Amino acid sequence: MGASDKLDAVVTELYGVDPGEFVTTREEHAARARERGEKNLAAEIRKLRKPTTAAALVNRLARQHPDEVSALAELGDRLRAAHRELAGDRLRELTRERTDRVRALVERAETPASGALGESVRREVAATLEAAVGDADAARAVADGCLTSALSPSDVFEAAWLPVESPPPRSRAKRTKPTPKSSPDTRDTAERPAAREPERGRTPTKTRQDDDRAAAERQRREAEVRARRARDEARKELRAAEREETKARRRTERARAALEKAEDEVRRHAR
């Protein structure tokens, strides 16, 4: 097993222990690595950060309820599809489903071992689970169960223009119909053809205003979705670059360890 694989194994085990045992377990792994002469691995193990309370709870959820946690990613895919299609009813339905799933998982986090969660911890656990819905990379990180801190949800599904329940229309003050001024033509009123009465509650002016507002809102939504999509793509590229950087650092560490081992061999045979 290479140094990278050994580190991954330690990470997987370490972030599954109780937070109170984290430091002790980490130091034990680092000490064993030093005893084996793996100084670089020991150093990397000692760099591993203790998870926050919320992160530790989410890590435990990922291990104890993997199917429910993994389902958040699939829900995110459905939400993104509904956003692309601007399907309002479907979005409201999926938003309610997201709320229910996150609430159920937060309640599962409140076990006899953890006890009742403080409000701030509950919010961080919920935010991390919502992040798993909003972003595919966050979903993978949550499912891996090795978080060190809570995640912040992407706001792609938090647009204020689509509430779960539509608010009631604002009441409008009645307008007093002005009394027409008398004119010489009023005597001919009875002889003129009656004007077509507009649909009750929807005057032509009001109809045009509603249509204009709807068109403007639709354009704003489409522009918002395009902007958010571009933002999400940029975020994915950044995270991909960060992953590549991590892999490169691990390759460097392995190469350095191999070099040190080879140099030790040279010195041993040169004696």
One Martini backbone bead per residue (centre of mass of N, CA, C, O) as a GRO file, in nm:
protein
  271
    1MET     BB    1   0.095   0.037   0.025
    2GLY     BB    2   0.075   0.352  -0.023
    3ALA     BB    3   0.086   0.659   0.115
    4SER     BB    4  -0.188   0.754   0.004
    5ASP     BB    5  -0.355   0.508   0.096
    6LYS     BB    6  -0.288   0.534   0.395
    7LEU     BB    7  -0.410   0.814   0.431
    8ASP     BB    8  -0.698   0.744   0.344
    9ALA     BB    9  -0.746   0.534   0.566
   10VAL     BB   10  -0.711   0.727   0.802
   11VAL     BB   11  -0.930   0.927   0.727
   12THR     BB   12  -1.170   0.733   0.731
   13GLU     BB   13  -1.136   0.657   1.031
   14LEU     BB   14  -1.109   0.932   1.179
   15TYR     BB   15  -1.400   1.053   1.067
   16GLY     BB   16  -1.557   0.811   1.249
   17VAL     BB   17  -1.499   0.917   1.512
   18ASP     BB   18  -1.516   1.054   1.793
   19PRO     BB   19  -1.428   1.372   1.864
   20GLY     BB   20  -1.291   1.295   2.145
   21GLU     BB   21  -1.087   1.080   1.973
   22PHE     BB   22  -0.927   1.219   1.749
   23VAL     BB   23  -0.647   1.305   1.859
   24THR     BB   24  -0.557   1.034   1.968
   25THR     BB   25  -0.581   0.875   1.701
   26ARG     BB   26  -0.394   1.051   1.534
   27GLU     BB   27  -0.134   1.011   1.709
   28GLU     BB   28  -0.120   0.707   1.675
   29HIS     BB   29  -0.078   0.705   1.369
   30ALA     BB   30   0.173   0.887   1.363
   31ALA     BB   31   0.351   0.705   1.540
   32ARG     BB   32   0.345   0.454   1.357
   33ALA     BB   33   0.470   0.593   1.112
   34ARG     BB   34   0.739   0.667   1.249
   35GLU     BB   35   0.821   0.373   1.320
   36ARG     BB   36   0.828   0.303   0.999
   37GLY     BB   37   0.966   0.573   0.862
   38GLU     BB   38   0.703   0.770   0.791
   39LYS     BB   39   0.733   1.094   0.803
   40ASN     BB   40   0.537   1.217   0.595
   41LEU     BB   41   0.285   1.072   0.690
   42ALA     BB   42   0.289   1.180   0.977
   43ALA     BB   43   0.263   1.477   0.895
   44GLU     BB   44  -0.010   1.449   0.747
   45ILE     BB   45  -0.172   1.344   0.987
   46ARG     BB   46  -0.121   1.598   1.176
   47LYS     BB   47  -0.289   1.794   0.973
   48LEU     BB   48  -0.546   1.687   1.062
   49ARG     BB   49  -0.859   1.802   1.123
   50LYS     BB   50  -1.084   1.870   1.345
   51PRO     BB   51  -1.406   1.842   1.364
   52THR     BB   52  -1.683   1.971   1.385
   53THR     BB   53  -1.979   1.907   1.513
   54ALA     BB   54  -2.137   1.915   1.246
   55ALA     BB   55  -1.942   1.746   1.075
   56ALA     BB   56  -1.954   1.491   1.252
   57LEU     BB   57  -2.258   1.439   1.213
   58VAL     BB   58  -2.248   1.406   0.905
   59ASN     BB   59  -2.047   1.174   0.899
   60ARG     BB   60  -2.235   0.981   1.052
   61LEU     BB   61  -2.467   0.984   0.853
   62ALA     BB   62  -2.302   0.867   0.611
   63ARG     BB   63  -2.260   0.588   0.768
   64GLN     BB   64  -2.563   0.521   0.879
   65HIS     BB   65  -2.715   0.686   0.608
   66PRO     BB   66  -2.627   0.653   0.293
   67ASP     BB   67  -2.890   0.659   0.123
   68GLU     BB   68  -3.005   0.932   0.223
   69VAL     BB   69  -2.759   1.102   0.148
   70SER     BB   70  -2.738   1.021  -0.157
   71ALA     BB   71  -3.028   1.133  -0.234
   72LEU     BB   72  -2.949   1.436  -0.252
   73ALA     BB   73  -2.818   1.429  -0.533
   74GLU     BB   74  -3.073   1.344  -0.691
   75LEU     BB   75  -3.239   1.588  -0.607
   76GLY     BB   76  -3.052   1.796  -0.739
   77ASP     BB   77  -3.097   1.704  -1.030
   78ARG     BB   78  -3.402   1.769  -1.034
   79LEU     BB   79  -3.378   2.069  -0.966
   80ARG     BB   80  -3.202   2.153  -1.207
   81ALA     BB   81  -3.406   2.069  -1.423
   82ALA     BB   82  -3.635   2.258  -1.326
   83HIS     BB   83  -3.474   2.518  -1.367
   84ARG     BB   84  -3.422   2.496  -1.672
   85GLU     BB   85  -3.751   2.476  -1.723
   86LEU     BB   86  -3.917   2.661  -1.534
   87ALA     BB   87  -4.074   2.472  -1.313
   88GLY     BB   88  -4.264   2.581  -1.070
   89ASP     BB   89  -4.425   2.341  -0.948
   90ARG     BB   90  -4.185   2.148  -0.933
   91LEU     BB   91  -4.007   2.324  -0.750
   92ARG     BB   92  -4.195   2.333  -0.508
   93GLU     BB   93  -4.202   2.029  -0.460
   94LEU     BB   94  -3.888   1.989  -0.427
   95THR     BB   95  -3.850   2.189  -0.195
   96ARG     BB   96  -4.020   2.030   0.005
   97GLU     BB   97  -3.851   1.773  -0.010
   98ARG     BB   98  -3.592   1.896   0.092
   99THR     BB   99  -3.696   1.986   0.366
  100ASP     BB  100  -3.779   1.701   0.465
  101ARG     BB  101  -3.504   1.559   0.438
  102VAL     BB  102  -3.336   1.745   0.615
  103ARG     BB  103  -3.505   1.724   0.871
  104ALA     BB  104  -3.473   1.416   0.909
  105LEU     BB  105  -3.161   1.418   0.936
  106VAL     BB  106  -3.139   1.607   1.176
  107GLU     BB  107  -3.297   1.419   1.364
  108ARG     BB  108  -3.092   1.181   1.339
  109ALA     BB  109  -2.856   1.341   1.478
  110GLU     BB  110  -3.042   1.312   1.739
  111THR     BB  111  -2.894   1.128   1.956
  112PRO     BB  112  -2.808   0.999   2.254
  113ALA     BB  113  -2.508   1.077   2.209
  114SER     BB  114  -2.565   1.390   2.124
  115GLY     BB  115  -2.830   1.496   2.161
  116ALA     BB  116  -2.932   1.797   2.179
  117LEU     BB  117  -2.926   2.052   1.960
  118GLY     BB  118  -2.814   2.331   1.880
  119GLU     BB  119  -2.908   2.578   1.676
  120SER     BB  120  -2.637   2.621   1.527
  121VAL     BB  121  -2.589   2.322   1.458
  122ARG     BB  122  -2.846   2.272   1.302
  123ARG     BB  123  -2.785   2.479   1.081
  124GLU     BB  124  -2.519   2.347   0.982
  125VAL     BB  125  -2.635   2.075   0.905
  126ALA     BB  126  -2.849   2.179   0.707
  127ALA     BB  127  -2.654   2.335   0.520
  128THR     BB  128  -2.487   2.087   0.433
  129LEU     BB  129  -2.725   1.927   0.309
  130GLU     BB  130  -2.804   2.150   0.106
  131ALA     BB  131  -2.533   2.147  -0.043
  132ALA     BB  132  -2.577   1.857  -0.156
  133VAL     BB  133  -2.810   1.952  -0.341
  134GLY     BB  134  -2.665   2.211  -0.493
  135ASP     BB  135  -2.390   2.022  -0.515
  136ALA     BB  136  -2.200   1.769  -0.639
  137ASP     BB  137  -1.937   1.801  -0.473
  138ALA     BB  138  -2.075   1.821  -0.198
  139ALA     BB  139  -2.212   1.546  -0.211
  140ARG     BB  140  -1.949   1.382  -0.212
  141ALA     BB  141  -1.832   1.492   0.054
  142VAL     BB  142  -2.065   1.397   0.233
  143ALA     BB  143  -2.059   1.091   0.152
  144ASP     BB  144  -1.761   1.040   0.254
  145GLY     BB  145  -1.730   1.144   0.565
  146CYS     BB  146  -1.471   1.396   0.577
  147LEU     BB  147  -1.540   1.641   0.737
  148THR     BB  148  -1.436   1.956   0.906
  149SER     BB  149  -1.679   2.134   0.800
  150ALA     BB  150  -1.917   2.324   0.719
  151LEU     BB  151  -2.146   2.396   0.469
  152SER     BB  152  -2.246   2.601   0.200
  153PRO     BB  153  -2.504   2.675   0.020
  154SER     BB  154  -2.619   2.701  -0.272
  155ASP     BB  155  -2.829   2.962  -0.430
  156VAL     BB  156  -2.984   2.823  -0.675
  157PHE     BB  157  -3.248   2.739  -0.466
  158GLU     BB  158  -3.296   3.055  -0.326
  159ALA     BB  159  -3.494   3.205  -0.484
  160ALA     BB  160  -3.733   3.452  -0.423
  161TRP     BB  161  -3.921   3.396  -0.687
  162LEU     BB  162  -3.976   3.088  -0.540
  163PRO     BB  163  -4.189   3.005  -0.340
  164VAL     BB  164  -4.358   2.759  -0.191
  165GLU     BB  165  -4.570   2.984  -0.130
  166SER     BB  166  -4.786   3.191  -0.249
  167PRO     BB  167  -4.861   3.497  -0.202
  168PRO     BB  168  -5.089   3.706  -0.140
  169PRO     BB  169  -5.246   3.948  -0.272
  170ARG     BB  170  -5.252   4.269  -0.281
  171SER     BB  171  -5.429   4.511  -0.162
  172ARG     BB  172  -5.646   4.749  -0.308
  173ALA     BB  173  -5.745   5.049  -0.335
  174LYS     BB  174  -6.013   5.212  -0.390
  175ARG     BB  175  -6.141   5.378  -0.665
  176THR     BB  176  -6.270   5.676  -0.738
  177LYS     BB  177  -6.506   5.765  -0.945
  178PRO     BB  178  -6.527   6.008  -1.150
  179THR     BB  179  -6.707   6.282  -1.218
  180PRO     BB  180  -6.846   6.384  -1.486
  181LYS     BB  181  -6.850   6.633  -1.690
  182SER     BB  182  -7.041   6.849  -1.815
  183SER     BB  183  -7.192   6.840  -2.145
  184PRO     BB  184  -7.339   6.874  -2.445
  185ASP     BB  185  -7.315   6.548  -2.504
  186THR     BB  186  -7.500   6.411  -2.282
  187ARG     BB  187  -7.771   6.400  -2.448
  188ASP     BB  188  -7.638   6.158  -2.646
  189THR     BB  189  -7.582   5.897  -2.482
  190ALA     BB  190  -7.831   5.713  -2.541
  191GLU     BB  191  -7.756   5.696  -2.861
  192ARG     BB  192  -7.506   5.546  -2.798
  193PRO     BB  193  -7.307   5.292  -2.809
  194ALA     BB  194  -7.212   5.053  -2.611
  195ALA     BB  195  -6.948   4.972  -2.444
  196ARG     BB  196  -6.735   4.732  -2.390
  197GLU     BB  197  -6.713   4.525  -2.130
  198PRO     BB  198  -6.484   4.438  -1.935
  199GLU     BB  199  -6.339   4.225  -1.762
  200ARG     BB  200  -6.368   4.143  -1.454
  201GLY     BB  201  -6.085   4.295  -1.302
  202ARG     BB  202  -5.976   4.349  -1.625
  203THR     BB  203  -5.834   4.587  -1.753
  204PRO     BB  204  -5.649   4.677  -2.011
  205THR     BB  205  -5.426   4.810  -1.842
  206LYS     BB  206  -5.387   4.579  -1.642
  207THR     BB  207  -5.317   4.360  -1.846
  208ARG     BB  208  -5.061   4.493  -1.959
  209GLN     BB  209  -4.910   4.512  -1.693
  210ASP     BB  210  -4.908   4.210  -1.631
  211ASP     BB  211  -4.759   4.123  -1.887
  212ASP     BB  212  -4.506   4.294  -1.843
  213ARG     BB  213  -4.428   4.175  -1.572
  214ALA     BB  214  -4.407   3.880  -1.665
  215ALA     BB  215  -4.189   3.927  -1.879
  216ALA     BB  216  -3.977   4.052  -1.690
  217GLU     BB  217  -3.963   3.809  -1.496
  218ARG     BB  218  -3.879   3.600  -1.704
  219GLN     BB  219  -3.614   3.738  -1.787
  220ARG     BB  220  -3.490   3.739  -1.505
  221ARG     BB  221  -3.485   3.436  -1.461
  222GLU     BB  222  -3.313   3.359  -1.704
  223ALA     BB  223  -3.067   3.532  -1.625
  224GLU     BB  224  -3.022   3.398  -1.351
  225VAL     BB  225  -2.973   3.111  -1.449
  226ARG     BB  226  -2.729   3.178  -1.627
  227ALA     BB  227  -2.552   3.297  -1.403
  228ARG     BB  228  -2.554   3.048  -1.216
  229ARG     BB  229  -2.437   2.850  -1.419
  230ALA     BB  230  -2.167   2.997  -1.452
  231ARG     BB  231  -2.089   2.987  -1.154
  232ASP     BB  232  -2.092   2.674  -1.125
  233GLU     BB  233  -1.874   2.618  -1.337
  234ALA     BB  234  -1.650   2.777  -1.196
  235ARG     BB  235  -1.657   2.612  -0.935
  236LYS     BB  236  -1.587   2.338  -1.062
  237GLU     BB  237  -1.312   2.421  -1.177
  238LEU     BB  238  -1.185   2.490  -0.907
  239ARG     BB  239  -1.220   2.212  -0.772
  240ALA     BB  240  -1.063   2.055  -0.982
  241ALA     BB  241  -0.798   2.206  -0.937
  242GLU     BB  242  -0.772   2.131  -0.638
  243ARG     BB  243  -0.758   1.827  -0.680
  244GLU     BB  244  -0.505   1.830  -0.857
  245GLU     BB  245  -0.327   1.960  -0.643
  246THR     BB  246  -0.351   1.732  -0.438
  247LYS     BB  247  -0.237   1.508  -0.617
  248ALA     BB  248   0.036   1.644  -0.668
  249ARG     BB  249   0.123   1.651  -0.373
  250ARG     BB  250   0.118   1.343  -0.334
  251ARG     BB  251   0.324   1.276  -0.552
  252THR     BB  252   0.551   1.434  -0.423
  253GLU     BB  253   0.558   1.275  -0.160
  254ARG     BB  254   0.620   1.001  -0.287
  255ALA     BB  255   0.880   1.087  -0.430
  256ARG     BB  256   1.029   1.178  -0.175
  257ALA     BB  257   1.016   0.906  -0.031
  258ALA     BB  258   1.165   0.746  -0.250
  259LEU     BB  259   1.424   0.909  -0.240
  260GLU     BB  260   1.495   0.862   0.055
  261LYS     BB  261   1.511   0.557   0.031
  262ALA     BB  262   1.733   0.550  -0.186
  263GLU     BB  263   1.943   0.705  -0.020
  264ASP     BB  264   1.956   0.500   0.208
  265GLU     BB  265   2.058   0.270   0.028
  266VAL     BB  266   2.316   0.404  -0.061
  267ARG     BB  267   2.435   0.446   0.219
  268ARG     BB  268   2.431   0.148   0.307
  269HIS     BB  269   2.617   0.042   0.061
  270ALA     BB  270   2.861   0.254   0.115
  271ARG     BB  271   2.984   0.122   0.386
   0.00000   0.00000   0.00000
